[in-house]
């Protein structure tokens, strides 16, 4: 893990006055990316292995459960891939939002350098998490292909849009959550309480099509559920998504949170750095 002194050397301590703001920002993001990558992958023995094993354990656990109850397909989608796509989509939101929300507290010591702003650490963490999840997805899909599964999305662009929408939503929620936590630390307890059932109400384990009306429509108000359902619908041509699916709703919700988060970051910029 890079120290603040090493960060200063990575950013560049000479010629700052001769560089454009974009060049300075790129240097900061590069240094932060290297620091975060080293921390995530090598902060403890086997940290890099756990990043891969955790989603594999989740997938294996759910596949075993569905196999025991002899469910071979969900709405026309092979059960194994239905679980894989759903979990990868959910992790895109959960992990990215969590890493983004914790970025400020984890990098307080770096804000003494005027080149490093809280928003920089959050964007870098979000990008790093997306990159790590992409690597995990490649490994999982490679193994699935070796087992005989068809792992190429039916609509690659639609699948990318769904994942990107969840990632954007995660960044927006992470921005808002980080500011709220810094202003009122106790609110994190409340937010964690409401986030606990997200795994269930987003349709990761329970197909949304199996939920009776009007409760299904209530669950579709959750943009994470919309993103997961859209990812599954784009991945398999045989999948029958629930009615009411709207990728536009996912992006509208994500953009709203994103801009609210940016406004909060702007409003409380001094406090986030000095508190």
ZAKETI-759356 format. One record per atom (N, C-alpha, C): z, x, y. Coordinates in steps of 0.001 Angstrom, whole numbers, padded with zeros to 6 digits, always signed. Example, Ala and Ser with C-alpha at 12.3 -4.5 7.8 and 13.67 -1.06 7.14 Angstrom:
<gutis>
+007800+013190-005690 +007800+012300-004500 +007800+013200-003300 +007080+012850-002250 +007140+013670-001060 +007870+012900+000030 
</gutis>
This chain:
<gutis>
+000000+000844-001194 +000000+000000+000000 +000000+000878+001244 -000942+000665+002146 -001059+001490+003333 +000071+001221+004307 +000588+002286+004894 +001641+002176+005899 +001006+001886+007249 +001805+001455+008257 +001243+001243+009587 +000556+002477+010143 +001108+003690+009882 +000474+004912+010369 -000916+005091+009732 -000996+004841+008423 -002276+004962+007738 -003257+003913+008236 -002733+002707+008543 -003583+001665+009104 -004186+002120+010422 -003375+002772+011239 -003854+003252+012537 -004971+004273+012361 -004828+005115+011336 -005863+006096+011066 -007139+005432+010556 -006959+004378+009728 -008130+003667+009215 -008875+002938+010324 -008103+002316+011226 -008732+001593+012329 -009489+002554+013236 -008908+003722+013416 -009561+004704+014276 -008787+004889+015554 -008228+006067+015764 -007405+006286+016939 -008127+007038+018041 -009435+007179+017905 -010188+007874+018931 -011449+007092+019263 -011826+007149+020501 -013070+006511+020928 -013013+005004+020990 -011816+004420+021067 -011715+002962+021101 -012365+002395+022358 -012244+003153+023455 -012791+002660+024707 -014310+002621+024686 -014919+003401+023811 -016374+003466+023736 -016956+002507+022712 -016105+001742+022068 -016589+000832+021037 -016537-000608+021530 -017471-001408+021049 -017509-002819+021427 -016404-003573+020698 -016032-004767+021198 -015018-005567+020499 -015389-005870+019052 -016687-006056+018790 -017120-006341+017421 -016909-005137+016510 -017141-003938+017037 -016915-002732+016248 -015435-002534+015950 -014604-002792+016953 -013159-002690+016749 -012696-003703+015714 -013193-004947+015822 -012807-005984+014870 -013242-005612+013447 -014454-005064+013321 -014933-004668+011994 -014063-003567+011398 -013646-002614+012232 -012768-001542+011757 -011427-002108+011309 -010901-003051+012081 -009622-003674+011732 -009747-004434+010417 -010805-005228+010282 -010978-006019+009060 -011182-005123+007845 -011921-004028+008012 -012132-003098+006899 -010817-002478+006453 -010019-002036+007430 -008734-001424+007105 -007795-002425+006445 -007761-003648+006986 -006900-004680+006402 -007350-005044+004986 -008667-005094+004793 -009186-005429+003461 -008759-004384+002435 -008895-003112+002785 -008487-002041+001866 -006989-002116+001590 -006220-002378+002616 -004763-002466+002453 -004380-003630+001546 -004970-004796+001800 -004646-005981+001004 -005129-005824-000434 -006317-005238-000617 -006844-005059-001969 -005949-004136-002783 -005518-003040-002187 -004632-002117-002891 -003299-002771-003215 -002805-003579-002287 -001527-004251-002520 -001630-005267-003654 -002695-006081-003641 -002847-007121-004656 -003084-006536-006046 -003858-005463-006117 -004269-004945-007415 -003322-003905-007992 -002605-003183-007139 -001819-002055-007637 -000384-002038-007115 +000104-003174-006602 +001480-003206-006087 +002504-003068-007206 +002147-003457-008409 +003042-003329-009554 +002214-003025-010796 +002882-002611-011846 +002186-002276-013085 +001531-003526-013686 +000240-003451-013888 -000474-004568-014495 -000774-005712-013548 -000630-005499-012214 -000888-006581-011258 -002333-007050-011348 -003263-006116-011520 -004680-006482-011597 -004965-007304-012855 -004246-006998-013948 -004470-007733-015192 -003973-009169-015080 -002864-009356-014380 -002303-010700-014262 -003216-011614-013446 -003949-011059-012481 -004888-011857-011707 -005930-012509-012607 -006287-011837-013685 -007251-012372-014641 -006584-013230-015698 -005414-012795-016172 -004764-013487-017290 -004191-014844-016888 -003721-014970-015645 -003121-016244-015233 -004084-017418-015366 -005302-017361-014775 -006223-018497-014959 -006654-018679-016408 -006757-017573-017162 -007129-017696-018572 -006053-018449-019342 -004782-018149-019073 -003684-018858-019729 -003700-020340-019375 -003961-020655-018085 -004048-022060-017673 -005151-022779-018439 -006305-022132-018500 -007449-022750-019169 -007171-022933-020653 -006645-021890-021291 -006361-021973-022728 -005328-023063-023010 -004326-023172-022149 -003271-024177-022330 -003852-025588-022308 -004703-025860-021311 -005269-027199-021199 -006287-027474-022307 -007066-026456-022675 -008037-026643-023755 -007329-026989-025061 -006220-026320-025328 -005455-026599-026552 -004932-028030-026537 -004421-028475-025385 -003893-029837-025283 -005000-030859-025545 -006149-030680-024885 -007241-031634-025056 -007822-031567-026471 -007792-030395-027088 -008279-030265-028462 -007358-030996-029425 -006054-030897-029173 -005080-031567-030046 -005237-033081-030002 -005602-033610-028823 -005793-035065-028740 -007266-035434-028987 -008053-034425-029417 -009430-034613-029855 -010321-035231-028773 -010234-034663-027586 -011120-035052-026495 -012187-033974-026369 -013418-034283-026762 -014482-033289-026791 -015330-033295-025520 -015281-034377-024766 -016023-034437-023512 -015303-035373-022552 -015519-035128-021264 -014932-035949-020201 -016066-036436-019314 -016342-037738-019377 -017427-038338-018583 -018749-037612-018793 -019019-037209-020045 -020263-036534-020370 -020253-035031-020181 -019128-034473-019748 -018986-033035-019486 -018148-032435-020609 -018646-031333-021223 -017881-030660-022262 -016474-030345-021755 -015471-030650-022562 -014078-030538-022126 -013721-029135-021670 -014149-028117-022426 -013805-026746-022071 -014313-026366-020690 -015597-026637-020418 -016151-026306-019114 -015606-027224-018027 -015294-028465-018374 -014684-029386-017407 -013367-028812-016894 -012581-028245-017798 -011310-027633-017431 -011543-026354-016626 -012478-025519-017077 -012752-024248-016394 -013174-024482-014953 -014159-025346-014752 -014663-025607-013398 -013576-026224-012530 -012823-027166-013084 -011762-027807-012310 -010683-026838-011876 -010268-025965-012782 -009210-025008-012442 -009698-023967-011444 -010914-023460-011625 -011438-022486-010674 -011565-023095-009279 -012003-024343-009216 -012100-025016-007918 -010712-025218-007308 -009755-025615-008134 -008398-025822-007619 -007762-024522-007161 -007956-023455-007933 -007409-022151-007535 -008028-021662-006229 -009293-022030-005986 -009916-021655-004716 -009118-022196-003549 -008647-023428-003676 -007824-024007-002614 -006402-023474-002647 -005760-023523-003801 -004342-023194-003878 -004069-021733-003518 -004779-020818-004125 -004519-019396-003897 -004913-018973-002487 -006049-019460-002013 -006490-019071-000678 -005534-019591+000385 -005129-020847+000276 -004204-021396+001273 -002863-020693+001229 -002375-020368+000027 -001099-019670-000087 -001146-018273+000497 -002203-017520+000177 -002332-016164+000704 -002527-016183+002223 -003286-017138+002720 -003505-017238+004165 -002215-017581+004898 -001452-018512+004352 -000214-018935+005000 +000821-017823+005057 +000814-016916+004085 +001806-015835+004035 +001339-014554+004725 +000133-014576+005279 -000435-013349+005846 +000368-012829+007034 +000865-013720+007879 +001565-013279+009088 +002867-012578+008733 +003676-013210+007895 +004963-012602+007522 +004785-011285+006781 +003702-011165+006015 +003490-009953+005229 +002968-008787+006073 +002507-009073+007281 +001898-008007+008098 +002521-007899+009483 +003769-008325+009637 +004438-008280+010936 +004439-006883+011534 +004618-005869+010698 +004723-004498+011204 +003426-004003+011829 +002299-004647+011511 +001007-004179+012024 +000680-004738+013396 +001409-005765+013835 +001065-006407+015091 +001503-005603+016313 +002178-004481+016080 +002498-003591+017194 +001250-002885+017703 +000190-002855+016888 -001090-002312+017313 -001916-003445+017914 -002328-003259+019144 -002999-004351+019855 -004328-004734+019222 -004913-003831+018413 -006182-004174+017767 -006014-005200+016647 -004801-005287+016082 -004554-006170+014936 -003938-007471+015421 -004604-008569+015152 -004121-009894+015514 -003797-010681+014251 -002878-011662+014343 -002532-012456+013158 -003739-013099+012478 -004697-013564+013278 -005856-014229+012697 -006672-013277+011837 -006662-011980+012196 -007392-010993+011399 -006836-010916+009982 -005519-010843+009866 -004896-010728+008547 -005160-011964+007697 -005242-013121+008340 -005448-014362+007593 -006875-014467+007068 -007848-014132+007916 -009240-014193+007477 -009514-013175+006370 -008949-011984+006508 -009165-010947+005496 -008562-011373+004169 -007360-011937+004204 -006731-012403+002956 -007556-013507+002309 -008084-014417+003113 -008891-015517+002563 -010157-014975+001900 -010807-014011+002538 -012018-013436+001962 -011709-012659+000684 -010615-011892+000703 -010239-011126-000485 -009943-012065-001650 -009269-013166-001384 -008937-014106-002457 -010203-014726-003032 -011160-015051-002178 -012425-015601-002664 -013157-014584-003527 -013141-013329-003118 -013803-012282-003887 -013141-012086-005249 -011802-012083-005275 -011085-011921-006539 -011350-013098-007481 -011379-014312-006925 -011661-015488-007759 -013088-015458-008285 -014017-014931-007488 -015400-014809-007957 -015476-013850-009137 -014744-012745-009063 -014721-011791-010175 -014091-012417-011417 -013008-013174-011219 -012368-013861-012343 -013336-014872-012968 -014050-015622-012124 -015002-016613-012624 -016112-015958-013428 -016599-014806-012970 -017659-014096-013702 -017181-013711-015096 -015959-013191-015182 -015418-012793-016480 -015266-014008-017399 -014714-015098-016855 -014482-016300-017670 -015802-016904-018145 -016779-017001-017251 -018068-017571-017638 -018811-016658-018614 -018625-015359-018492 -019245-014432-019445 -018679-014658-020843 -017361-014810-020930 -016738-015082-022221 -017209-016424-022769 -017298-017436-021883 -017764-018758-022316 -019200-018694-022826 -020037-017889-022172 -021418-017746-022622 -021482-017099-023999 -020594-016123-024229 -020543-015476-025538 -020110-016464-026626 -019358-017505-026239 -018908-018514-027200 -019920-019639-027373 -021044-019533-026667 -022106-020509-026852 -022176-021613-025828 -021386-021529-024764 -021421-022557-023727 -022563-022287-022749 -023061-023361-022154 -024059-023256-021092 -023312-023124-019766 -023343-021926-019205 -022474-021638-018060 -023222-021601-016725 -024515-021895-016717 -025248-021913-015465 -025151-023294-014835 -024767-023385-013569 -024645-024700-012913 -025980-025430-012875 -025938-026731-013034 -027152-027536-012951 -027707-027531-011537 -026810-027559-010542 -027190-027493-009133 -026404-026359-008479 -026914-025126-008545 -026158-023979-008015 -025768-024132-006547 -026700-024657-005734 -026390-024799-004306 -025280-025828-004088 -025345-026944-004816 -024303-027959-004696 -022950-027436-005153 -022955-026629-006212 -021710-026032-006696 -021140-025068-005654 -022010-024256-005053 -021562-023328-004014 -020997-024086-002815 -021645-025167-002423 -021182-025953-001279 -019796-026533-001556 -019576-027035-002768 -018270-027610-003112 -017175-026547-003058 -017447-025365-003629 -016464-024281-003611 -016223-023803-002190 -017288-023677-001409 -017130-023240-000020 -016328-024263+000784 -016558-025549+000526 -015793-026583+001208 -014302-026488+000899 -013968-026232-000365 -012561-026049-000744 -011976-024797-000096 -012775-023743+000000 -012314-022500+000633 -012055-022708+002124 -012968-023426+002788 -012782-023740+004206 -011540-024601+004412 -011361-025581+003544 -010171-026427+003611 -008905-025604+003430 -008944-024647+002514 -007783-023796+002254 -007438-022934+003464 -008462-022391+004136 -008206-021582+005324 -007573-022438+006414 -008129-023630+006637 -007571-024507+007657 -006130-024877+007372 -005851-025240+006124 -004485-025596+005749 -003567-024374+005841 -004077-023219+005487 -003282-022001+005591 -002930-021662+007030 -003885-021844+007947 -003626-021591+009366 -002532-022508+009887 -002673-023799+009605 -001675-024767+010070 -000319-024486+009449 -000313-024227+008181 +000941-023988+007473 +001644-022725+007967 +000881-021686+008271 +001480-020434+008749 +002174-020634+010087 +001526-021352+011009 +002120-021582+012326 +003364-022464+012205 +003272-023523+011418 +004432-024411+011241 +005607-023661+010631 +005317-022796+009665 +006390-022033+009031 +007040-021070+010021 +006238-020482+010897 +006790-019545+011866 +007620-020267+012925 +007205-021487+013286 +007951-022244+014294 +009216-022844+013717 +009107-023436+012531 +010250-024088+011876 +010271-023630+010419 +010964-022530+010106 +010952-021986+008737 +011355-023000+007670 +012235-023937+008027 +012716-024909+007039 +011631-025871+006584 +010553-025984+007374 +009508-026941+007015 +008762-026516+005756 +008857-025237+005399 +008196-024749+004193 +008723-025452+002953 +010014-025812+002972 +010596-026541+001833 +009916-027893+001671 +009708-028573+002791 +009056-029889+002757 +007605-029762+002306 +006902-028754+002842 +005497-028569+002477 +005347-028230+001000 +006238-027394+000482 +006189-027063-000947 +006445-028294-001812 +007322-029172-001337 +007629-030395-002080 +006385-031277-002205 +005630-031392-001109 +004429-032231-001133 +003262-031548-001851 +003290-030223-001947 +002201-029512-002612 +002365-029490-004130 +003582-029705-004624 +003823-029627-006068 +002923-030559-006872 +002807-031843-006495 +001972-032740-007327 +000479-032586-007103 +000052-031661-006248 -001372-031503-005953 -002175-031202-007216 -001552-030484-008145 -002201-030132-009405 -002596-031395-010185 -001760-032428-010074 -002003-033670-010821 -002931-034600-010060 -002636-034827-008763 -003368-035840-008000 -004760-035366-007589 -005091-034113-007865 -006430-033616-007541 -007395-033752-008705 -006929-034275-009834 -007809-034492-010974 -008063-033258-011803 -007170-032269-011744 -007354-031067-012548 -007116-031357-014018 -006059-032093-014320 -005710-032396-015708 -006130-033797-016127 -006072-034732-015190 -006374-036133-015502 -007696-036522-014851 -008684-036973-015602 -009963-037385-015003 -009753-038521-014009 -010344-038400-012847 -010187-039445-011839 -010778-040769-012309 -011813-040689-013160 -012442-041920-013653 -011491-042739-014508 -010459-042110-015069 -009507-042827-015917 -008410-043520-015111 -008372-043276-013802 -007353-043891-012941 -007853-045265-012506 -007079-046315-012717 -007543-047663-012333 -007545-047841-010819 -008383-048771-010384 -008380-049147-008974 -007143-049986-008681 -006595-049958-007468 -007060-049227-006274 -006499-047808-006167 -005738-047371-007189 -005100-046060-007100 -006121-044927-007060 -007261-045141-007712 -008294-044117-007695 -008802-043873-006280 -009001-044967-005521 -009450-044814-004135 -008405-044092-003302 -007137-044317-003595 -006083-043605-002868 -006157-042106-003154 -006395-041745-004419 -006480-040328-004778 -007693-039660-004146 -008772-040427-003934 -009968-039855-003329 -009791-039569-001840 -008692-040024-001265 -008376-039633+000109 -007953-038166+000173 -007616-037609-000981 -007250-036205-001080 -008528-035365-001089 -008772-034542-000056 -010023-033769-000014 -010144-032745-001141 -009016-032283-001683 -009072-031341-002801 -009679-032026-004025 -009289-033273-004266 -009871-034028-005377 -011371-034222-005182 -011785-034461-003952 -013208-034602-003655 -013961-033307-003972 -013368-032168-003590 -014020-030884-003833 -014140-030564-005309 -013092-030821-006070 -013112-030543-007507 -014128-031439-008209 -014150-032703-007834 -015104-033639-008437 -016535-033251-008090 -016761-032802-006854 -018102-032377-006447 -018541-031127-007201 -017616-030206-007437 -017942-028991-008188 -018345-029339-009614 -017617-030243-010238 -017937-030646-011602 -019264-031392-011663 -019518-032264-010680 -020762-033029-010669 -021969-032114-010489 -021810-031030-009727 -022909-030095-009507 -023121-029173-010692 -022073-028950-011464 -022163-028001-012564 -022874-028590-013778 -022594-029844-014085 -023155-030458-015292 -024043-031639-014939 -025252-031653-015516 -026174-032763-015278 -025724-034024-015993 -024881-033880-017021 -024430-035027-017808 -023144-035654-017283 -022534-035007-016300 -021251-035503-015796 -021455-036739-014925 -020587-037725-015095 -020648-038959-014317 -019474-038971-013338 -019703-038544-012088 -018600-038516-011122 -018168-039914-010704 -016984-040001-010176 -016478-041297-009737 -017232-041754-008499 -017294-043042-008307 -017916-043569-007090 -017002-043269-005895 -017600-043039-004765 -016817-042688-003579 -016767-041201-003315 -017467-040402-004145 -017478-038962-003948 -018252-038629-002666 -017653-037795-001809 -018274-037456-000532 -017949-036011-000162 -018965-035153-000238 -018790-033767+000187 -018620-033702+001703 -019241-034638+002415 -019089-034683+003872 -017632-034896+004267 -016929-035721+003513 -015506-035952+003780 -014716-034661+003599 -015035-033907+002549 -014368-032630+002305 -014562-031682+003476 -015795-031557+003957 -016068-030633+005062 -015481-031136+006377 -015508-032438+006595 -014921-032983+007830 -013430-032700+007872 -012753-032902+006745 -011318-032640+006668 -011042-031146+006833 -011865-030318+006179 -011679-028869+006276 -011899-028356+007683 -012960-028824+008366 -013228-028385+009736 -012135-028858+010685 -011628-030069+010475 -010543-030576+011315 -009314-029683+011201 -008900-029375+009975 -007748-028496+009784 -008014-027101+010347 -009234-026625+010171 -009580-025281+010640 -009426-025179+012157 -009975-026142+012897 -009908-026079+014352 -008503-026385+014867 -007776-027272+014178 -006376-027493+014546 -005580-026211+014339 -005841-025533+013236 -005161-024265+012978 -005469-023218+014026 -006745-023128+014435 -007117-022173+015477 -006440-022506+016803 -006356-023795+017135 -005686-024204+018372 -004202-023845+018339 -003563-024059+017193 -002151-023705+017063 -001954-022193+017158 -002865-021428+016535 -002788-019975+016623 -002939-019516+018068 -003838-020153+018795 -004047-019806+020201 -002835-020167+021041 -002284-021344+020782 -001153-021825+021594 +000090-020970+021383 +000343-020533+020170 +001572-019802+019867 +001293-018339+019515 +000222-017777+020091 -000197-016415+019767 +000900-015400+020057 +001549-015505+021204 +002586-014531+021563 +003781-014628+020627 +004185-015843+020318 +005344-016020+019442 +005072-015498+018035 +003867-015703+017530 +003544-015242+016184 +003611-013724+016075 +003300-013048+017156 +003315-011574+017135 +004705-011014+017358 +005482-011682+018229 +006779-011107+018633 +007963-011639+017846 +007815-012805+017209 +008974-013406+016511 +009367-012603+015285 
</gutis>
